[in-house]
């Protein structure tokens, strides 16, 4: 049983989450969302626990009903330069900075916060406990999945639409036979090994 989250007192609360720390290809995508208490969204949950169809439906509802939402990202070059943790923090800062409303509290999924100009708090398992973080996880996941489908059209042999860039057996096999694309993260071990051969 996940313990319920007790919200601190705040006027505008933004939830922030990321998708794409583990993949070998593409950007790490983050989202920041301030929900409207007057327009509740039913069924918000950790994006990984929802079907693709349900995620897409919720994505549309969040975009329509949220008081403010914003996406942030860090590209493969930035990930290679900074490392994945620092690139994720940068992408989170970008998502918060992009909000049309300035939150007075930012709740972030996980155990650490990026440096922000307002109060922030890390919430472990936040994507299951905090509606704003669930909403952010859905926006980030749908956005990144769509980008992987786009990449799949450009590089049909790699199976990006299927594995979303994660290091599955199929992806590793394709990487070994076809080599790395310019979208691969060169600092990640499986990509680095292929480039060194």
Helices and strands as residue ranges (DSSP letters): E 13-19, E 28-34, G 47-49, H 52-65, E 68-74, H 76-82, H 84-97, E 105-109, E 119-123, H 126-129, H 131-154, G 156-158, H 160-163, H 169-178, H 189-196
